[in-house]
Amino acid sequence: MKEILSDELIGLEVEVVECSDSTKIGIQGKVIDETLKTLVLETERGNKTIAKKDCIFCFDYKKQAIYVEGKMLQSRPENRIKKARHLSRKWRLPKFFFKKK
């Protein structure tokens, strides 16, 4: 499911599965904004800003649960979408980055 890297994340449901900040683990909601280094999630308790590089996310993408390491998403959304194919070749993505539940 490498295509998630070249797709729009805004509007997707997401959960923080792992994070260096243990208080952010388990936060789930809808992505309402994306910047170079963060995702802004709309949760039941308000909007939460999550750093991409520190987390592993589980996205509900095309009715599948897809795990993505935040480092793979760390760029401006418009640049990430343009360069996703190049990034996947450059980094030789292991399959565990994109697990299905």
Backbone as CSV, one residue per row, in Angstrom:
resi,resn,N_x,N_y,N_z,CA_x,CA_y,CA_z,C_x,C_y,C_z
1,MET,0.826,-1.197,0.000,0.000,0.000,0.000,0.868,1.259,0.000
2,LYS,1.909,1.257,-0.801,2.771,2.428,-0.903,2.018,3.641,-1.403
3,GLU,0.883,3.436,-2.028,0.134,4.556,-2.598,-0.375,5.528,-1.533
4,ILE,-0.413,5.129,-0.272,-0.833,6.062,0.772,0.146,7.243,0.864
5,LEU,1.409,7.019,0.525,2.389,8.104,0.556,2.105,9.169,-0.493
6,SER,1.478,8.770,-1.585,1.205,9.730,-2.654,-0.247,10.184,-2.657
7,ASP,-0.946,9.957,-1.570,-2.353,10.331,-1.487,-2.554,11.387,-0.403
8,GLU,-3.682,12.026,-0.450,-4.046,13.053,0.527,-4.410,12.387,1.852
9,LEU,-3.840,12.874,2.943,-4.126,12.310,4.269,-5.292,13.009,4.952
10,ILE,-5.558,14.251,4.573,-6.651,15.000,5.203,-7.966,14.285,4.929
11,GLY,-8.693,14.035,5.994,-9.970,13.336,5.897,-9.901,11.876,6.315
12,LEU,-8.685,11.327,6.443,-8.546,9.923,6.842,-8.636,9.781,8.355
13,GLU,-9.183,8.662,8.798,-9.176,8.315,10.221,-7.810,7.723,10.541
14,VAL,-7.268,8.094,11.697,-5.927,7.649,12.066,-5.846,7.428,13.577
15,GLU,-4.946,6.527,13.964,-4.661,6.285,15.381,-3.149,6.268,15.564
16,VAL,-2.675,6.851,16.664,-1.252,6.821,16.992,-0.997,5.493,17.709
17,VAL,-0.217,4.618,17.079,0.033,3.278,17.611,1.268,3.269,18.507
18,GLU,2.320,3.941,18.070,3.547,4.052,18.861,4.023,5.489,18.788
19,CYS,4.627,5.957,19.878,5.131,7.324,19.906,6.182,7.456,20.996
20,SER,7.167,8.313,20.775,8.179,8.542,21.806,7.575,9.252,23.022
21,ASP,6.482,9.971,22.816,5.740,10.610,23.906,4.565,9.693,24.262
22,SER,4.677,8.994,25.362,3.678,7.974,25.712,2.276,8.536,25.922
23,THR,2.145,9.830,26.153,0.811,10.410,26.347,0.034,10.494,25.030
24,LYS,0.712,10.359,23.909,0.045,10.461,22.607,-0.370,9.109,22.048
25,ILE,0.099,8.034,22.634,-0.272,6.705,22.166,-1.767,6.497,22.383
26,GLY,-2.437,6.032,21.366,-3.870,5.767,21.459,-4.752,6.907,20.993
27,ILE,-4.176,8.075,20.730,-4.988,9.185,20.213,-5.495,8.806,18.830
28,GLN,-6.765,8.990,18.629,-7.339,8.674,17.319,-8.318,9.756,16.925
29,GLY,-8.442,9.932,15.646,-9.346,10.945,15.131,-9.197,11.093,13.636
30,LYS,-9.725,12.176,13.142,-9.713,12.460,11.718,-8.646,13.512,11.440
31,VAL,-7.841,13.301,10.403,-6.816,14.269,10.027,-7.514,15.485,9.426
32,ILE,-7.298,16.670,10.047,-7.927,17.884,9.521,-6.907,18.845,8.931
33,ASP,-5.611,18.626,9.220,-4.573,19.468,8.630,-3.254,18.715,8.671
34,GLU,-2.390,19.055,7.734,-1.075,18.439,7.668,-0.062,19.523,7.335
35,THR,1.039,19.537,8.068,2.128,20.465,7.789,3.388,19.658,7.521
36,LEU,4.504,20.366,7.392,5.780,19.717,7.131,6.107,18.652,8.174
37,LYS,5.889,18.959,9.448,6.315,18.061,10.524,5.189,17.543,11.405
38,THR,3.948,17.954,11.172,2.862,17.551,12.075,1.599,17.132,11.335
39,LEU,0.785,16.383,12.055,-0.593,16.102,11.656,-1.488,16.709,12.733
40,VAL,-2.567,17.344,12.321,-3.543,17.869,13.271,-4.761,16.959,13.190
41,LEU,-5.119,16.374,14.333,-6.238,15.428,14.398,-7.416,16.054,15.128
42,GLU,-8.595,15.813,14.606,-9.828,16.215,15.284,-10.274,15.009,16.103
43,THR,-10.206,15.142,17.436,-10.565,14.048,18.330,-11.808,14.428,19.123
44,GLU,-12.275,13.511,19.940,-13.428,13.791,20.797,-13.118,14.874,21.824
45,ARG,-11.856,15.031,22.160,-11.444,16.022,23.168,-10.828,17.268,22.537
46,GLY,-11.123,17.534,21.296,-10.585,18.716,20.630,-9.485,18.357,19.645
47,ASN,-8.879,19.371,19.081,-7.823,19.162,18.098,-6.499,18.874,18.786
48,LYS,-5.761,17.902,18.254,-4.453,17.512,18.788,-3.432,17.592,17.666
49,THR,-2.276,18.163,17.955,-1.182,18.238,17.003,-0.156,17.171,17.356
50,ILE,0.160,16.321,16.398,1.059,15.194,16.610,2.259,15.346,15.681
51,ALA,3.469,15.226,16.231,4.685,15.270,15.418,4.789,13.979,14.606
52,LYS,5.051,14.105,13.319,5.127,12.929,12.449,6.312,12.038,12.778
53,LYS,7.493,12.633,12.978,8.716,11.843,13.096,8.755,10.950,14.324
54,ASP,7.981,11.265,15.340,8.037,10.527,16.597,7.077,9.354,16.676
55,CYS,6.250,9.148,15.660,5.135,8.209,15.802,5.048,7.187,14.681
56,ILE,4.309,6.141,14.971,3.848,5.193,13.959,2.339,5.295,13.974
57,PHE,1.763,5.498,12.793,0.330,5.733,12.653,-0.355,4.534,12.010
58,CYS,-1.600,4.338,12.376,-2.448,3.337,11.732,-3.582,4.093,11.045
59,PHE,-3.539,4.143,9.718,-4.546,4.849,8.937,-5.622,3.890,8.467
60,ASP,-6.854,4.353,8.451,-7.949,3.624,7.826,-7.977,4.101,6.372
61,TYR,-7.322,3.349,5.508,-7.114,3.759,4.119,-7.767,2.755,3.184
62,LYS,-8.754,3.211,2.479,-9.509,2.362,1.539,-10.011,1.098,2.233
63,LYS,-10.576,1.291,3.409,-11.180,0.226,4.221,-10.173,-0.820,4.686
64,GLN,-8.891,-0.410,4.801,-7.856,-1.288,5.324,-7.068,-0.529,6.384
65,ALA,-6.578,-1.240,7.370,-5.727,-0.629,8.392,-4.289,-0.706,7.893
66,ILE,-3.681,0.455,7.681,-2.328,0.532,7.153,-1.442,1.243,8.169
67,TYR,-0.329,0.591,8.551,0.625,1.185,9.476,1.703,1.906,8.683
68,VAL,1.980,3.152,9.080,2.990,3.946,8.394,3.866,4.627,9.438
69,GLU,5.167,4.502,9.274,6.088,5.198,10.163,6.064,6.679,9.793
70,GLY,5.963,7.527,10.796,5.831,8.956,10.585,6.963,9.580,9.791
71,LYS,8.165,9.021,9.890,9.309,9.540,9.139,9.029,9.519,7.635
72,MET,8.234,8.552,7.197,7.915,8.443,5.773,7.012,9.581,5.311
73,LEU,6.298,10.188,6.234,5.352,11.247,5.906,5.951,12.641,6.099
74,GLN,7.158,12.706,6.627,7.718,13.988,7.027,8.239,14.793,5.837
75,SER,7.353,15.561,5.262,7.650,16.534,4.216,6.381,17.345,4.007
76,ARG,6.487,18.383,3.215,5.290,19.157,2.905,4.346,18.258,2.122
77,PRO,3.049,18.335,2.414,2.103,17.437,1.749,2.201,17.493,0.229
78,GLU,2.315,18.687,-0.325,2.362,18.800,-1.785,3.634,18.179,-2.359
79,ASN,4.740,18.277,-1.643,5.992,17.663,-2.106,5.965,16.151,-1.923
80,ARG,5.406,15.697,-0.815,5.312,14.251,-0.563,4.488,13.580,-1.646
81,ILE,3.413,14.203,-2.030,2.542,13.626,-3.052,3.271,13.556,-4.394
82,LYS,4.022,14.594,-4.735,4.760,14.618,-6.004,5.889,13.594,-6.024
83,LYS,6.579,13.438,-4.891,7.802,12.644,-4.863,7.637,11.250,-4.264
84,ALA,6.446,10.800,-4.049,6.230,9.528,-3.353,6.875,8.351,-4.072
85,ARG,6.800,8.317,-5.361,7.411,7.191,-6.094,8.920,7.203,-5.925
86,HIS,9.518,8.374,-5.995,10.959,8.486,-5.808,11.358,8.045,-4.402
87,LEU,10.590,8.456,-3.386,10.908,8.087,-2.002,10.844,6.585,-1.796
88,SER,9.859,5.938,-2.387,9.731,4.495,-2.184,10.908,3.758,-2.809
89,ARG,11.441,4.241,-3.921,12.619,3.612,-4.516,13.869,3.933,-3.700
90,LYS,13.978,5.184,-3.253,15.157,5.626,-2.515,15.297,4.873,-1.193
91,TRP,14.205,4.701,-0.482,14.264,4.097,0.841,14.050,2.590,0.835
92,ARG,13.686,2.025,-0.293,13.446,0.570,-0.362,12.590,0.115,0.817
93,LEU,11.374,0.567,0.813,10.483,0.385,1.953,10.265,-1.083,2.291
94,PRO,10.573,-1.481,3.506,10.254,-2.846,3.919,8.742,-3.000,4.067
95,LYS,8.278,-4.202,3.885,6.833,-4.454,3.924,6.224,-4.169,5.286
96,PHE,7.001,-4.236,6.376,6.406,-4.006,7.688,5.961,-2.566,7.882
97,PHE,6.378,-1.624,7.022,5.873,-0.259,7.103,4.391,-0.197,6.728
98,PHE,3.934,-1.182,5.991,2.580,-1.166,5.459,1.845,-2.452,5.802
99,LYS,1.658,-2.710,7.078,0.984,-3.932,7.503,-0.519,-3.769,7.410
100,LYS,-1.181,-4.849,7.103,-2.634,-4.873,7.128,-3.052,-5.626,8.373
101,LYS,-4.137,-5.178,8.988,-4.640,-5.883,10.174,-5.439,-7.082,9.748
